[in-house]
């Protein structure tokens, strides 16, 4: 098995605890099916001078055991928590990485907004300030205040006008639901400023964003998660997409906030009719391919993206968020186990293809 590929998954860990154990076990299992060995490691597990890595693989008791590995043929960066030392290690490019260092939501929003084609799909967004908040609640019926470096719907606040005041609905960083009713603009600013101070993540920025009417079902927000990945030929391909429908009167539709996953085509056809549903699907694909092209131009080689797409009550498409290290549980929630396996397998197949390509380039020199 001298030609067997060795793929490392760079992540964060506390002792032998990993934050995505189910996904990582599936990655290692799918790697075996592809003929590769896959292991987990953190930036603290690398002996650069000795070209050795202490990696982790599943044990027989549901935990993880460590062993030493040679230098991996390729590495997938799945580190979603930037522990001390991670960024400086990552910038040194010790390995052949399948994906480049990315940026936070605010920087991504600013960059994409500079592109005229992208702008037609993007809700108006600014860095949070008291003045920006006042301007947005004046101009839009719904406004969102959200962290520029958040994830999973945490710390997102939805502001709606009505009944002589403002209704605020959100989930804090612990995913606890919070609601307030305020009657004046001054009380609104005071309440939101307090939210931003309490929910700030690692001194990051907050954004204020034009809200959208995404209640395609009464009083339930919905959005679409589209997964686009590199395949085993190194080409971008849409793996699949599904609709997430939030709880009654919720601010977001995230699955771990109680949202439910459902089939995209049947949902859109029921809401808009077959012809309109087909056009919406085509435009979602167009948006996805164009977005990843622009992001790779800026940030370098990437592996996969989860795009959160809002489709409003008029059928207009909006890019809400871009996630470079997305989950794929939406496919399990839709009952599409084969699609989930494909979504797990694609990054490994691409990493193996990349390792082969790099080897050929080295041999040609």
N, C-alpha and C positions, 0 to 999 in steps of 0.2 A: 504493500500500500504506500510506496514511496511517493506517489503523485497525489496522495490524499490531501485536499486543501485543509488548512487550519485557519479558522475565522475567529477572531477575538471580538467580544462585545464589551466596549468600554462603558462602564456605568458607575454609579456611586453605591457604596455599601456601608453598613454599620455592623462591624463584626462579620458574621456570615448571614446577615439579613439583607435582602434585596427588595426594592419597592415594587417590582413587577414580576414576582416569582412565577405566576402562571404563564405569562407571555414568554419569559425566558426559558422555561421548561419546554414550551412548544417550539421555540427557536432551535434549541438543542436537538429535539426530536426530529424536526424537519431537516435539520442539517445532516443528520445520519441518513435520512432517506435520499438526500442529494449526494451522499458520498463525501461529506465534509465532517471534520471535528470542530465543534463550537464550544467555546468556554467564555465565562464572564471574568472581568477583572476591573479594578479601579486604577487610577493613575498612581496610587501608592504601591501597587503590586509589581512595578516594572523595574527590573535591574538592567539599566541601559548598557552599561559597560560589558556585562556578561551576556547580553542579548537573550535574557530569560524573563519569563512572566509567570508569576504565581496566579493561576487561574482557578476558577470554581466551576464545578459540575455537580449535577444532582447526586445525592447519595440514596441508599435504599430505604431511608426512614423519612423521606419528605423534606430533608434538609439539604445542605450543600457541603461538599468536601473540597479541599484545595489540593492542587498538585502543580508541579512545575511544567511549563510548556516552552517549546522553542519560540522564536520570533514568529508571530502569525503572518500568513500570506496577505491578509487584508483585515482591517478593523472597521466595525460599524460603531459609530459613536451614538450611544443611547443614553448618555448622561443627562438626565433631566433636572438634577440638583447639582449646582455648581459648588462642590465642596472646596475648601481652601487648597490651593495648589493646582486645581484642575486646569484652569485657563492657561497658566504659564506652561504646564506640561503639554497641553493640547497644541499650543502654538509652535512647539518645537518640531512637530511633524516627524516623530520617531517612526511612525508606521505608514503604510499605504492605507489611507482612510477612504472609505466609500462615500463619506459625506463631510462637507466642510463646516467650519465654525459658522454659526448663524448669528442673528442679532435679535433684539427684543421687538415686541409688537409695535412700539412707537416708531422706532427706526425703520422698520419694514413699511409701515403705513406712510411715513414721509417719503421714502424712496419710491414706492409704487405710485404715489400721488403725482409725482413729477412726470409720469407717462400719460399722455393724452388718452390713449386707448384704455388703459387701466382705470382712469378716473371715472369713466361712465358706469363702472361697476362698483364704485366705492362710496360709502356714505361719508359725508363731510365729518372731519375729525380734527381736533386740535389738542395741544397739550392743556391739561386742566389748569384753570385759574378761575378766580371769582368772576372776572369780567367775561371769560369765555362761557362759563355756566349761564350767566345772565343773558348773554346773547343767544345761546342755543335754546333756552326755555322760552325766549321771546319768539323764536323763529320756527320751532318744531313742537308738535304735540307730544312727542315722546323723545326723551334724551337718555343716553346711557353714560354713566361714569364708570370707567374700568381701568384696572392697572395695566401699564404698558409692558409688564413682565409677569403677568398672571397666567393661570392655567385652570382648566376644568370648571370655569364659571365662578371661581372664587373671587370675592370682593367686588363683584359686578353689581351696580346699583341702577335700577330702572326708575326714571322719573316721568310721571304722566300728569298732564294737566286735566283738571275737572273738578266739579263741585265747589267752585270758588277757591280752589287751592291746588295743592300738589300731593299726589300719592307717590311714596317712595317704597319700592320693593327690591330686596336684594338678598344675597347670601354672603356671609362673612368668610374669612379664610378657613374657618372650620365647617363651612357649608351649613351653618345655622341660618334659617330663614328670618329676615328682619323686615318689618313694615312700619312706616310712619305716615301720618297725615299732617301736613303743615298748611297754614292758610295764607302766609305772606311770603314775598320774595326774600326778605331778610332772614326769615326763619328757615327757608329752604337753603340759602347759602350757608348759614351757620351749621345746619344739620349735615350737609354734604361735606363741608370743610372738616368736620369732626370725623366723618366716615373715612375721608382720604388720609387723615393723620393716623387713625387707628389701623387702617388696612394696608398701609404702605408696605411693600415688600422690598427689603434690602435697599432702602433709599431710592427706589425706582420711581419713575414718573407715573402719573395718572393721566388718562385721556378723557375728553368729553366728546361724545359722538352723536351724530344725528340718529335718532331712533327710527325704526321702521315698523310698519304694521305687518307683523308676521303671524297674526292669528288666523291661520287658514282654517282652523277649527275654533268655535266660539270660546274666547277667554283662555286659550291655550297657545303659547308661543310655539313655533316650529322652525326648524332650520334643516339644512341638508349637509351631511358630512360626505364629502367626496374624497376618496383615497386615490392618489396618483403616484405611481412608483416606477422606478427603472426595472426593466425586465432582464432576462438572461442574455439578451443581445445588446444591453446597454441603452435601450430606447425607452423613453417615457411612454407609459400606457395607463389609462384609467382602469384601476382594478375593480372598482365598484362604488356605489353611492347608496345612501339611504336617508330617510327622513327621521328626525328626532322630534317627537311631540312632547312638550313639557307638561308639568302638572297644572291644574287649574289655577289661574292667576299667578303663575310663576314668572320670575324675571328672565329665566333662561330655560333651555330645553335639554341641558346636559343629562346623559343617561344616569350618572351617579347622583344626580339631584332628583331622581325619580322619573325622569323622562323615559319614553318608550320609543323603540325603533320600529319602523314600518317600511315596506317596499316603496321605493321612489315612484316608479312608473304608475302603479295602481293608485297611489295617493294623489299624484298630480293629475292623472286622467279623471279621477273622481271629482277633483276640485275645479279643473279648468277645461275638461274635455280632451279627447285624444289628440286632436291637431295641435292645440296649444300646449298640451303636455309634452308632445314630441319636440316642439320648438324650444321649450324650456330645457329639456334634456340636452339638446344639441348645443344650446348656448352655455350650459354648465360645463360641457366638455371643452368648448372653445375658450372659456374663461380659464379653465384648469391648465390647458396646454400653453396658453399665452403667459399666464402667471409664472409657471415654473421656468419658462424660457427667460423671462426677465430676471427672475431671482438668481438663476445660475450665471447670468451675465455679470451680476453684481458680486455674488458671494462665492462663486466657484462651484465645483462638482457637488451635487446633492444626490440624495438617495430616494427620498419619498417626501410627500407632503400630504397632510390632511387639510383640506380646505373647508371652512365653515361658510356655507353659502346661504344667504337669506333670500327667500322668494316671497315678495309681498303680496297683498291681496289683489293687486292688479296684474300679477304675474311677472313683475320686473325682478331682475336678478341682481343681487348685491354680494360683494365679497366682504364678509364680516371679519374673518381671521384666517391666518396661515400658520400651520403648526408643522415644524420640520421633524418632530419626533412623535408622530400621532399614534393613538390607540386604534384598534380595529375591532373592538368588541361589538360595534354596531351590527356587524355581520352575524354574530352569534345571536344578538337580540332579534334579528330578522329571521332566524332559523336557517341561515345559509352557512352551514359548517364548511362546505367545500370552498366557498369564497373566503372564509376566514383562514383556512389552511393556505390558500394561494397568497393571501395578504401577508402571512407570516413567512412564507417560503421565498417570495420575490426578493426581499433585501439580501438574503443569503445567496440566491442564484446570481444576483447582480454582483455581489462582492467576489464570488468565485470567478465570474467572467472578467472582472476588473483585474484580479490577480493573474489570470492567464494572459491578458492583454499586456500587463506590465512586464511579465516574464519574457514575452516575445520582443518587446521594445528593448529590454536589457540585452537579450541575446543578439539583437541586430546591431548593437553599438560596437 
